[in-house]
């Protein structure tokens, strides 16, 4: 073929060949750059996964604060199994201490086939170094959340019929005789606890030395997820007294306080769920209600703590954009009998009442407020109004504070004859420590003016200051002494520390409390100032039993001093 023809034919091939050479050269350059980046971990800032089989011994990274020396050439580094570092990585700037310490302490595990290792350098964007184990896949550890479970010891109800309290797997098929949208899954449980205590000392009455017991039984018949019948009784307790044995001198006498009456017995449900089931619709509204001998407890039992014959309903989960209330519930209640109150001493049939209680989440805190009108049915002019307001909030992330106010007014009687007239201010503070669940210092204060009363208060509930501190709280079994808890023309408080064990396996409370007096001695219950030191210790023996110890010593002006010590065994069933 003619030379010119060969040249003409060869030009396209030469062009293609030259293009291929250029592309191959670019690919080789890119591959070298990517290899250098991958081995140095600088450009991408990613952890490098190295094959430990290629290295005979574990490799430690060079000190990050030292810049590479002139001998750190590719040839010099070849003997160590390390790649040459790009110029951008050879910086003399010191590495942050957090990264430096992590890198200096990281070594490869010779027994691991793939030993991960982070290679951060100054000025890059590599992630925070993590321990090598974080990059090692462990199949057994991955299965542990599913296969590594073991049974947790629990206490089942003494009687457990129908749907079990604890159930493995799927629940049985529900019944539908109350409607397709209000499924019936019945159960009946009987559960409670048994307490027996031995104590002695001197209370407000006289010296005491006894052993007494308490037996509390709950009966629960559940019908649906919202409807149930519930009852509660204490067969060994009556009017605040417990069945037991009193030791007098060298003799003993039995104390009988058997009681077969139910303390509570009520039905509760949701009218919306019932209506939805009867009309085959899904919950047209929410209206929980209850009726019978119902327990009413508001503000941790300070404003009300009693079981009354009556009814109540609630408007739950509401909000108000106008008032800036993110969430609130409103409860309305009425009682016609069985009202225990020092406003009507010794007569729980003397009054009936109605009122409302509101629970509000707003203004970066929590609000509880309520109003009740207590009507005297004996025409003795003891009817009165009872109002309350509380606000709880955490300040400076360190102080959990609650302020409560209770006010009574409206009795049309001479001042000295009024039984519910006055105000009570309570301030509760807890220090939020670094170990907030196990180390809780607290400081509570109060001031009572006149004769402030709870709306209703059972005898076993103690005084209105019961939650102020352990020196104001009765045990309900042995007649353990307390400071004056009526807030009747008194002021004071309690300071203490609540300690829980590392695994919440025991509790120790140490407290000092004080009660000061004001106004005329004839207008108050406390004879004079009172000062007390008290302690409490609890430790579980098992998941259903515990031992509790209490002790206190109190000095009182114009009255005998108080002392007490007791030990209690409790069994839940």
C-alpha positions in Angstrom: 0.0 0.0 0.0 1.2 3.5 -0.7 2.8 5.3 2.2 0.3 8.2 2.1 -2.5 5.7 2.3 -1.0 4.0 5.2 -0.6 7.4 6.9 -4.2 8.2 6.1 -5.5 4.9 7.5 -3.2 5.0 10.6 -4.2 8.5 11.7 -7.6 7.5 13.3 -6.0 4.5 15.0 -3.2 6.7 16.3 -5.7 9.2 17.6 -7.6 6.5 19.4 -4.5 4.9 20.7 -3.2 8.3 22.0 -6.6 9.0 23.6 -6.5 5.6 25.4 -3.0 6.4 26.6 -4.2 9.7 28.0 -7.2 8.1 29.7 -5.0 5.3 31.2 -2.6 7.8 32.5 -5.4 9.8 34.1 -6.8 6.6 35.7 -3.4 5.6 37.0 -2.9 9.0 38.6 -6.4 8.9 40.1 -5.8 5.4 41.5 -2.5 6.4 43.1 -4.2 9.5 44.7 -7.1 7.4 46.0 -4.7 4.8 47.4 -2.6 7.4 49.1 -5.8 9.0 50.5 -7.2 5.6 51.7 -4.0 4.7 53.5 -3.4 8.0 55.1 -7.0 8.7 56.0 -6.5 12.5 55.5 -8.5 13.5 52.5 -11.7 11.6 53.2 -11.4 11.5 57.0 -12.6 7.9 57.1 -11.5 5.1 59.4 -9.1 2.8 57.7 -9.7 -1.0 57.8 -6.4 -2.8 57.5 -5.7 -6.4 57.0 -3.8 -7.5 60.1 -2.6 -10.6 58.3 -0.4 -8.4 56.2 1.4 -7.1 59.3 3.4 -9.4 61.5 3.0 -7.3 64.6 0.6 -4.6 65.9 1.2 -1.2 64.5 1.2 2.0 66.6 0.6 5.3 64.9 3.3 7.9 65.0 2.9 10.5 67.7 0.5 13.1 66.2 2.4 16.0 67.6 5.6 15.1 65.8 6.0 16.1 62.2 7.2 13.4 59.7 11.0 13.5 59.3 13.1 13.5 56.2 13.6 9.8 56.4 9.8 9.2 56.1 10.2 8.4 52.4 8.1 5.7 50.6 11.2 3.4 50.7 11.7 4.1 54.4 8.1 3.5 55.2 7.9 0.3 53.2 9.5 -1.7 55.9 6.9 -0.6 58.4 3.9 -1.4 56.3 2.9 2.3 56.3 2.1 4.4 53.3 3.8 7.7 52.6 1.8 10.7 53.8 0.8 13.4 51.3 2.2 16.8 51.8 -1.1 18.1 53.0 -0.9 15.6 55.9 2.6 16.3 57.0 1.8 19.2 59.3 3.7 20.3 62.3 0.6 21.7 64.0 -0.2 19.9 67.2 -3.4 17.7 67.3 -6.2 18.6 69.7 -5.7 16.7 73.0 -8.9 14.7 72.6 -7.8 13.3 69.3 -4.1 12.9 70.3 -4.9 10.9 73.3 -7.3 8.7 71.4 -4.7 8.1 68.6 -1.8 7.5 70.9 -3.7 4.8 72.9 -5.1 3.0 69.8 -3.3 -0.2 68.9 -4.2 -3.0 66.5 -5.2 -6.3 68.0 -3.0 -9.0 66.6 -5.7 -11.7 67.0 -8.2 -9.8 64.9 -8.3 -10.4 61.2 -9.6 -7.0 60.4 -8.3 -4.5 63.0 -9.9 -1.1 62.5 -8.0 2.0 63.2 -8.6 5.7 62.9 -6.0 7.9 61.4 -6.9 11.5 62.2 -4.5 14.4 61.6 -4.5 18.1 62.4 -6.8 20.3 60.3 -8.9 17.4 58.8 -12.5 16.6 59.2 -12.2 13.0 60.4 -14.8 11.7 63.0 -14.1 11.5 66.7 -11.9 8.5 67.3 -13.7 5.6 68.9 -12.4 2.4 70.5 -11.5 -0.4 68.1 -14.3 -2.6 69.4 -16.9 -0.1 68.0 -15.8 -1.1 64.5 -15.7 -4.8 65.1 -18.7 -6.8 64.2 -19.6 -9.4 66.9 -22.5 -11.7 65.8 -23.1 -12.9 69.3 -23.4 -9.4 70.7 -25.8 -8.5 67.9 -28.0 -11.4 68.9 -27.9 -10.6 72.6 -30.9 -8.2 72.8 -33.0 -11.0 71.4 -31.4 -14.2 72.7 -29.9 -13.0 75.9 -33.1 -12.3 77.9 -33.8 -14.0 81.2 -37.0 -14.0 83.3 -37.4 -11.1 85.8 -38.8 -12.1 89.2 -42.2 -10.6 89.7 -45.0 -11.0 92.2 -48.2 -12.1 90.7 -51.6 -11.3 92.4 -52.8 -13.7 95.1 -55.9 -14.5 92.9 -55.5 -14.1 89.2 -58.5 -15.2 87.1 -59.2 -14.4 83.5 -56.5 -12.4 81.6 -53.2 -13.0 83.4 -51.5 -10.0 85.0 -48.3 -10.9 83.1 -48.7 -12.8 79.9 -46.2 -14.3 77.4 -47.2 -13.9 73.8 -50.5 -12.9 72.3 -53.6 -12.2 74.5 -56.7 -14.4 74.0 -59.4 -13.3 71.6 -61.6 -10.6 73.0 -65.4 -10.7 73.4 -67.6 -8.2 71.6 -70.9 -8.2 73.5 -70.3 -4.5 74.4 -69.6 -3.6 70.8 -66.9 -4.1 68.2 -65.1 -1.0 69.3 -65.2 -1.6 73.0 -63.7 -5.1 73.3 -64.2 -7.1 76.5 -61.2 -8.8 78.1 -62.2 -9.8 81.6 -60.0 -10.4 84.6 -60.3 -10.6 88.4 -57.3 -9.9 90.7 -56.9 -9.9 94.4 -53.7 -8.3 95.6 -52.3 -6.1 98.3 -49.7 -6.2 101.1 -49.2 -7.3 104.6 -47.3 -5.2 107.2 -46.3 -6.1 110.7 -44.4 -3.7 112.9 -42.8 -3.7 116.4 -42.1 -0.4 118.1 -41.8 1.5 121.3 -41.3 5.0 122.7 -43.3 7.9 123.8 -45.9 9.6 121.6 -48.3 12.5 122.2 -50.5 10.3 124.4 -48.2 8.3 126.5 -45.5 5.6 126.4 -46.2 2.9 123.9 -44.7 -0.5 123.3 -46.6 -2.8 120.9 -46.6 -5.1 117.9 -49.3 -4.4 115.4 -50.3 -5.5 111.9 -52.0 -4.2 108.8 -53.6 -6.2 106.0 -54.6 -4.3 102.8 -56.6 -6.1 100.1 -57.5 -4.8 96.6 -60.2 -6.5 94.5 -60.2 -5.6 90.8 -62.7 -6.9 88.2 -61.7 -5.5 84.8 -64.2 -5.7 82.0 -62.7 -3.7 79.2 -59.6 -1.5 78.9 -61.5 1.4 80.4 -64.3 -0.1 82.5 -63.8 -1.9 85.8 -65.1 -2.5 89.4 -62.7 -2.0 92.2 -62.8 -2.3 96.0 -60.4 -2.0 98.8 -60.5 -3.1 102.5 -58.3 -3.3 105.6 -59.7 -6.1 107.7 -57.2 -5.5 110.6 -57.6 -1.7 110.9 -60.5 0.5 112.1 -60.5 4.3 112.5 -56.8 4.6 112.4 -56.2 1.8 114.9 -54.4 -1.5 114.1 -54.9 -5.0 115.4 -52.0 -6.1 117.6 -50.6 -6.6 121.1 -49.8 -3.8 123.6 -47.0 -4.6 126.1 -47.7 -2.9 129.4 -45.2 -3.3 132.2 -44.6 -7.1 132.4 -48.0 -8.0 130.9 -49.6 -7.6 127.5 -53.1 -7.0 126.2 -54.7 -7.6 122.8 -55.9 -4.7 120.7 -58.7 -5.7 118.4 -59.5 -3.5 115.4 -61.2 -5.9 112.9 -63.1 -4.3 110.2 -65.0 -6.1 107.4 -66.3 -2.9 105.8 -65.0 -1.8 102.4 -63.1 1.4 102.5 -63.6 2.0 98.7 -65.9 0.3 96.2 -66.6 2.0 92.9 -67.2 1.6 89.2 -65.1 3.6 86.7 -65.1 3.8 83.0 -65.2 6.1 79.9 -68.5 7.2 78.7 -67.0 7.8 75.3 -65.8 4.2 75.0 -69.1 2.8 76.2 -71.0 5.0 73.7 -68.7 4.0 70.9 -69.2 0.3 71.6 -72.9 0.6 71.7 -73.1 2.6 68.4 -70.2 0.8 66.6 -68.1 4.0 66.3 -64.6 4.8 67.4 -64.6 6.8 70.6 -66.8 9.8 69.7 -65.5 11.6 72.8 -63.5 11.1 76.0 -65.4 11.4 79.3 -63.9 9.2 82.1 -66.1 8.9 85.2 -66.5 7.1 88.4 -69.2 6.5 91.0 -69.5 4.8 94.4 -67.3 5.0 97.4 -64.5 6.7 95.5 -61.0 7.6 96.7 -60.2 11.3 95.9 -56.6 12.4 96.3 -55.4 15.8 95.1 -52.0 17.6 95.4 -50.3 14.5 96.7 -52.9 14.1 99.4 -52.5 17.6 100.9 -55.7 19.2 99.6 -57.8 16.0 99.7 -57.1 12.4 100.8 -60.3 10.4 101.6 -62.8 7.9 100.3 -66.2 9.5 99.9 -69.6 8.4 98.7 -70.1 10.3 95.5 -69.2 10.6 91.8 -66.7 12.4 89.6 -65.9 12.9 85.9 -63.0 14.5 84.0 -62.4 16.4 80.8 -58.9 15.1 79.8 -56.2 16.2 77.4 -57.4 19.7 76.6 -55.4 22.7 75.6 -55.9 26.5 75.2 -54.0 28.6 72.7 -55.5 31.7 74.2 -54.3 31.0 77.7 -51.0 29.4 76.5 -51.9 26.1 78.2 -50.2 23.3 76.3 -52.2 20.6 78.2 -54.8 20.5 81.0 -57.3 18.2 82.6 -60.4 19.2 84.6 -62.1 17.0 87.2 -65.5 17.7 88.7 -66.6 15.8 91.8 -69.4 15.6 94.4 -69.8 13.7 97.6 -73.0 13.1 99.7 -71.6 11.1 102.6 -68.6 9.5 104.4 -66.7 12.8 104.5 -63.9 12.8 107.1 -62.8 16.2 108.1 -61.6 18.1 111.3 -64.1 20.8 110.2 -66.8 18.3 111.4 -64.9 16.3 114.0 -66.2 12.9 114.8 -69.1 13.0 112.3 -68.4 11.8 108.8 -72.1 12.1 107.9 -72.4 15.8 108.7 -71.6 17.3 105.3 -71.7 17.0 101.6 -69.6 18.8 99.1 -69.0 19.5 95.4 -65.9 20.9 93.6 -63.4 20.9 90.8 -59.7 20.3 90.4 -57.6 21.4 87.4 -54.2 20.1 86.3 -52.4 22.5 83.9 -49.1 22.3 82.1 -48.2 25.9 81.2 -45.7 28.8 81.7 -42.8 26.4 81.9 -44.2 24.7 84.9 -47.1 22.6 86.3 -50.2 24.1 88.0 -52.8 22.4 90.2 -55.8 24.4 91.4 -59.1 23.6 92.8 -62.3 24.8 94.6 -64.7 22.9 96.8 -67.8 24.0 98.7 -68.5 22.0 101.9 -72.1 22.2 103.1 -73.0 21.5 106.7 -76.1 19.4 106.7 -76.6 19.8 110.5 -77.4 23.5 110.2 -74.6 24.4 112.5 -73.2 27.2 110.3 -70.0 25.3 109.5 -70.4 25.4 105.7 -67.3 26.9 104.1 -65.3 27.4 100.9 -62.0 25.6 100.3 -59.6 26.8 97.6 -56.1 25.7 96.5 -53.4 26.7 94.1 -49.9 25.2 93.5 -47.2 25.9 91.0 -44.2 23.5 90.4 -41.2 24.4 88.3 -37.4 23.8 88.1 -35.2 26.8 88.4 -31.6 27.1 87.1 -31.7 23.4 86.3 -30.8 22.8 90.0 -33.8 23.5 92.2 -37.1 21.7 91.9 -39.6 24.0 93.6 -43.3 23.7 94.4 -45.4 26.4 96.1 -48.8 25.4 97.5 -51.5 27.6 99.0 -54.8 26.4 100.7 -57.4 28.8 101.9 -60.6 28.3 103.9 -63.3 30.9 104.4 -67.0 31.4 104.8 -67.9 29.9 108.2 -70.5 32.2 109.9 -69.4 31.6 113.4 -67.4 33.5 116.1 -63.7 33.2 115.5 -63.0 30.9 118.4 -65.8 28.5 117.2 -64.6 28.2 113.6 -63.3 24.8 112.6 -62.2 25.6 109.0 -60.9 29.2 108.7 -57.4 30.3 107.7 -54.6 29.7 105.1 -51.7 27.4 104.7 -48.6 28.1 102.6 -46.2 25.2 101.7 -42.9 25.6 99.9 -41.2 22.4 98.8 -37.6 22.4 97.4 -35.3 19.6 96.2 -31.8 20.1 95.0 -31.1 18.5 91.6 -27.7 17.0 92.1 -25.5 15.4 89.5 -26.9 12.1 90.8 -30.5 13.4 90.9 -32.1 10.0 91.3 -30.0 8.7 94.2 -28.9 11.8 96.1 -31.7 14.2 96.9 -31.2 17.0 99.5 -34.5 18.7 100.3 -35.8 21.7 102.2 -39.5 22.2 102.9 -41.2 25.0 104.8 -44.7 25.9 105.8 -46.8 28.6 107.6 -50.3 28.0 108.8 -52.6 30.8 109.8 -55.8 30.0 111.7 -57.3 26.5 111.2 -56.6 25.5 107.6 -58.3 22.2 106.6 -58.1 19.8 103.7 -61.4 19.3 101.9 -61.6 15.7 103.3 -59.0 13.7 105.2 -59.1 10.1 106.4 -57.9 9.3 109.9 -55.1 7.1 108.5 -53.9 9.9 106.2 -52.3 11.8 109.0 -52.2 15.6 109.2 -52.1 18.1 106.4 -48.3 18.5 106.8 -47.7 14.8 106.2 -45.6 15.4 103.1 -43.4 18.1 104.7 -41.1 15.5 106.2 -40.8 12.1 107.8 -41.0 13.7 111.2 -44.6 14.8 110.3 -45.6 11.4 108.9 -47.3 8.7 110.9 -46.6 5.0 110.2 -50.3 3.9 110.5 -49.5 0.8 112.5 -47.7 1.3 115.8 -48.8 4.8 116.7 -45.3 6.2 115.9 -44.9 9.8 117.2 -44.9 12.9 115.0 -44.5 16.6 115.3 -47.7 18.7 115.2 -49.0 18.2 111.6 -52.1 20.4 111.8 -50.6 23.7 110.6 -52.8 25.4 113.2 -51.1 28.8 113.8 -47.7 27.2 113.4 -44.7 27.6 111.0 -41.6 25.7 110.4 -40.1 23.1 108.0 -37.8 20.2 107.5 -34.4 19.7 105.9 -33.0 16.4 105.0 -31.2 14.1 102.6 -32.8 11.2 100.7 -30.1 8.6 99.7 -30.8 5.6 97.4 -28.4 2.8 96.7 -26.4 2.4 93.5 -28.9 -0.1 92.2 -31.8 1.5 94.0 -31.6 -1.4 96.4 -31.9 0.5 99.7 -32.9 3.9 101.0 -31.7 6.1 103.8 -33.4 9.4 104.9 -32.0 11.7 107.5 -33.9 14.7 108.6 -34.3 17.6 111.1 -37.6 19.4 111.5 -38.9 22.4 113.4 -42.3 23.7 114.4 -42.7 27.3 115.6 -45.9 28.7 117.2 -47.7 32.0 116.9 -50.9 33.6 118.1 -52.8 32.7 121.3 -52.0 29.2 122.8 -55.8 28.7 123.1 -56.1 29.0 119.3 -53.7 26.3 118.4 -53.0 22.6 119.1 -49.2 22.8 119.6 -48.3 23.8 123.2 -45.0 25.3 122.2 -42.0 25.0 119.8 -40.9 21.6 118.6 -37.6 20.3 117.3 -37.0 16.7 116.0 -34.4 14.6 114.4 -35.5 11.5 112.5 -34.2 8.8 110.2 -35.6 6.0 108.0 -33.9 3.0 106.4 -35.5 0.6 103.9 -33.9 -2.4 102.3 -35.6 -5.1 100.1 -35.1 -8.7 101.0 -36.6 -9.9 97.7 -38.7 -8.5 94.9 -41.8 -8.8 97.2 -40.5 -8.2 100.7 -38.6 -5.5 102.6 -37.5 -4.4 106.0 -38.0 -0.8 107.2 -36.6 0.9 110.3 -37.7 4.3 111.7 -36.4 6.4 114.6 -37.0 9.9 115.9 -36.4 12.1 118.9 -38.2 15.4 119.5 -38.0 18.1 122.1 -41.2 20.1 122.9 -41.8 23.2 124.9 -44.6 23.0 127.5 -45.1 19.3 126.7 -43.3 16.0 127.1 -40.6 15.0 124.6 -41.2 12.4 121.9 -39.2 9.3 121.2 -39.8 6.4 118.9 -38.2 3.4 117.3 -39.7 0.7 115.2 -39.0 -2.1 112.7 -41.4 -3.2 110.0 -41.7 -6.2 107.7 -43.7 -5.8 104.5 -44.8 -8.4 102.0 -46.5 -7.6 98.7 -48.8 -10.2 97.1 
